[in-house]
């Protein structure tokens, strides 16, 4: 059962208005790579008419067992569940068909082995060698022997007519993926109409580029990543970071050269309400931008020497920026705020306490509940 602790707090209408409109403009599918804003700056908040508000632990955080940078997919180039389906009825006498691949091939079962039939019921691959037959990607079959034998998979190609050809040389290699550069005309409104803009494509072995076919086409920049650069439990064979219009994405490629595009991760949230704790990434550019506006709206506050003496208070902690330019803001329910900015060049670490209005904490909790929950609705 969800354990919550409701606490009443006085909220300024101005602070609440900003919080409720944090996701104004909709979800854009990325995050702006911009310099983060310090937690305590700009104009002071001014009290006005107030109304009574409460907060509680966001339910969606309870479903996140382990935070994952690849939690928000934008596009997948291959849907195996739609490509490999169960037959609605048994089409051929004498055969037990278990699946249909690409609407042109039937997988049938005899004992522990599986074989392959064409649309006429003719045997293409007898059921005497492979224990599993499925599709790796469009037009690519994966034929697996008994897993206890630890034998490598075989592969075969097939076309729209169901003609099958074995492919003994198929394998994944990062060398088969190329990053190409080309020039396109600059956008209208630039100072030099004749200027060219460089764009980049991730080109797969079939000659196709990794894109979603819509607004995410050629990329402003592309770089290959190490698996250690991506905090995820999902397994892929290749990881790339690509930017587009000030937002960035992860493009992850599996061993069959299918790819999935994920929103980038631009911030991290830790939240405790009562005895309930949760954490997640911020995976949307507009949300990241609005969070900075909310933090700036809290206004300027005098620094204090130490935080509250009550370690059991609810708190929210937000990481913004990159490892080389990171700011960590921790706000407790009583309004104490610890701002910890990473060193910039030769400057020392910048860590200090300050005091905010209590409604600042509630605004952040409500923002997480109302806005970030939208990123994790799958």
C-alpha positions, -999 to 999 in steps of 0.1 A, spaced: 0 0 0 13 34 -9 24 52 23 20 89 21 24 118 44 3 148 37 15 181 49 -3 213 45 16 243 33 8 279 22 15 282 -15 18 315 -34 -6 316 -63 23 328 -85 45 298 -75 16 274 -81 7 289 -115 43 284 -126 43 248 -113 10 238 -130 22 252 -163 56 235 -161 47 212 -191 32 240 -212 39 234 -249 38 196 -247 64 170 -249 91 175 -274 110 142 -270 144 156 -259 162 180 -236 180 212 -243 217 211 -236 221 245 -219 240 259 -190 221 252 -158 209 280 -135 220 284 -99 193 275 -74 193 309 -57 192 340 -78 173 367 -95 143 385 -79 128 378 -45 94 362 -43 67 385 -30 38 371 -9 3 376 -22 -30 359 -19 -25 323 -8 -45 291 -8 -42 259 11 -24 230 -7 -11 196 1 14 172 -14 20 135 -13 45 110 -28 41 107 -66 27 72 -73 47 67 -106 80 67 -86 70 36 -68 69 17 -101 105 27 -109 126 -1 -93 159 11 -109 163 45 -127 172 40 -163 184 66 -189 166 46 -216 132 48 -200 115 69 -227 117 54 -262 108 77 -291 110 53 -320 119 17 -327 128 5 -362 115 -31 -357 85 -44 -339 90 -81 -334 56 -86 -317 38 -73 -349 61 -92 -373 60 -126 -356 24 -135 -347 4 -165 -337 -17 -182 -364 -54 -176 -360 -61 -212 -371 -40 -242 -382 -36 -238 -420 -22 -272 -429 -32 -307 -420 -5 -327 -403 15 -297 -390 13 -279 -357 21 -243 -366 32 -221 -337 39 -187 -354 37 -167 -386 68 -146 -397 62 -116 -419 29 -131 -432 49 -154 -456 64 -182 -435 50 -206 -409 70 -221 -381 58 -256 -372 67 -279 -343 76 -316 -342 86 -328 -307 113 -304 -294 123 -292 -329 109 -266 -352 108 -262 -389 96 -238 -416 68 -240 -441 59 -217 -470 24 -204 -477 16 -235 -497 25 -258 -468 58 -270 -484 86 -277 -460 115 -253 -464 134 -263 -433 126 -296 -417 120 -299 -379 151 -319 -370 178 -293 -362 165 -261 -346 146 -257 -314 136 -221 -321 130 -201 -353 121 -164 -352 128 -131 -369 158 -110 -360 147 -81 -382 127 -76 -413 137 -103 -438 162 -120 -414 156 -154 -397 173 -165 -365 176 -203 -362 187 -216 -328 199 -250 -318 195 -266 -284 207 -240 -260 224 -267 -239 247 -273 -268 259 -237 -266 259 -236 -304 258 -203 -323 227 -193 -341 223 -197 -378 208 -170 -400 188 -169 -432 173 -142 -454 138 -143 -469 119 -121 -493 82 -112 -497 75 -144 -516 88 -165 -488 120 -176 -506 147 -185 -480 184 -183 -484 209 -192 -457 233 -164 -447 264 -180 -431 283 -148 -429 259 -127 -409 273 -112 -377 272 -79 -358 303 -56 -360 305 -19 -350 327 -15 -381 296 -21 -402 280 11 -388 292 43 -404 288 79 -394 286 100 -425 287 137 -429 270 159 -455 261 195 -462 225 208 -466 212 243 -471 209 264 -440 175 272 -427 156 302 -439 162 334 -419 199 328 -415 223 358 -421 237 340 -451 210 324 -473 237 306 -493 253 291 -462 255 253 -458 249 234 -426 267 201 -418 245 172 -407 254 136 -398 238 102 -404 242 69 -387 243 45 -417 235 8 -411 247 -21 -432 215 -20 -454 224 15 -464 195 30 -444 201 58 -418 190 56 -382 161 81 -381 124 80 -372 111 90 -407 96 122 -394 112 152 -375 142 131 -364 161 128 -396 198 138 -400 215 148 -368 233 180 -358 260 158 -342 267 121 -335 292 104 -313 296 67 -303 293 59 -266 307 33 -244 282 11 -225 296 27 -193 283 61 -204 247 49 -203 230 40 -171 206 13 -182 197 -24 -178 187 -27 -214 212 -46 -236 223 -33 -270 253 -39 -291 260 -2 -300 252 31 -283 253 65 -299 245 100 -287 229 123 -313 218 160 -310 190 176 -329 178 212 -325 194 217 -291 180 184 -278 198 151 -276 189 114 -279 204 80 -274 204 58 -305 208 21 -295 215 -7 -320 209 -44 -313 229 -73 -327 206 -75 -357 211 -38 -366 176 -28 -354 177 5 -336 157 23 -309 158 61 -303 154 72 -267 151 107 -252 183 119 -235 186 122 -198 193 157 -185 186 157 -148 180 134 -119 154 136 -91 155 120 -56 124 124 -35 114 113 1 80 118 16 75 102 50 92 68 47 87 65 9 117 71 -13 120 72 -51 142 85 -79 141 90 -117 157 108 -146 143 139 -163 139 128 -199 123 157 -217 138 190 -230 108 212 -223 104 198 -188 141 204 -181 138 240 -193 106 246 -172 123 232 -141 151 258 -144 124 285 -147 108 272 -115 141 272 -96 149 307 -108 114 319 -96 122 310 -60 142 342 -58 172 353 -38 176 343 -2 202 350 25 226 321 32 226 303 66 252 284 84 234 251 88 203 233 78 174 221 99 183 198 128 155 173 118 169 146 96 135 130 91 121 159 71 108 152 36 132 164 9 137 166 -28 171 166 -45 176 176 -81 208 172 -102 212 195 -131 239 198 -157 267 174 -166 294 157 -145 318 185 -154 293 213 -147 268 198 -123 246 216 -97 228 196 -70 199 213 -52 185 197 -21 154 213 -6 138 201 26 101 205 36 110 234 60 125 254 32 162 249 38 181 245 6 216 231 0 232 242 -33 263 222 -43 279 234 -76 307 213 -91 341 231 -96 344 252 -127 380 251 -140 403 262 -112 375 275 -89 368 256 -57 337 237 -49 307 259 -42 285 245 -15 262 266 7 229 266 26 201 291 21 165 295 32 136 294 8 99 299 13 83 266 23 60 267 -8 92 262 -29 95 226 -17 58 219 -23 60 234 -58 89 210 -67 71 180 -54 39 189 -73 60 195 -104 75 160 -102 40 145 -96 22 164 -124 50 167 -150 75 140 -147 48 113 -144 39 121 -180 74 109 -191 69 75 -176 34 67 -190 42 39 -214 
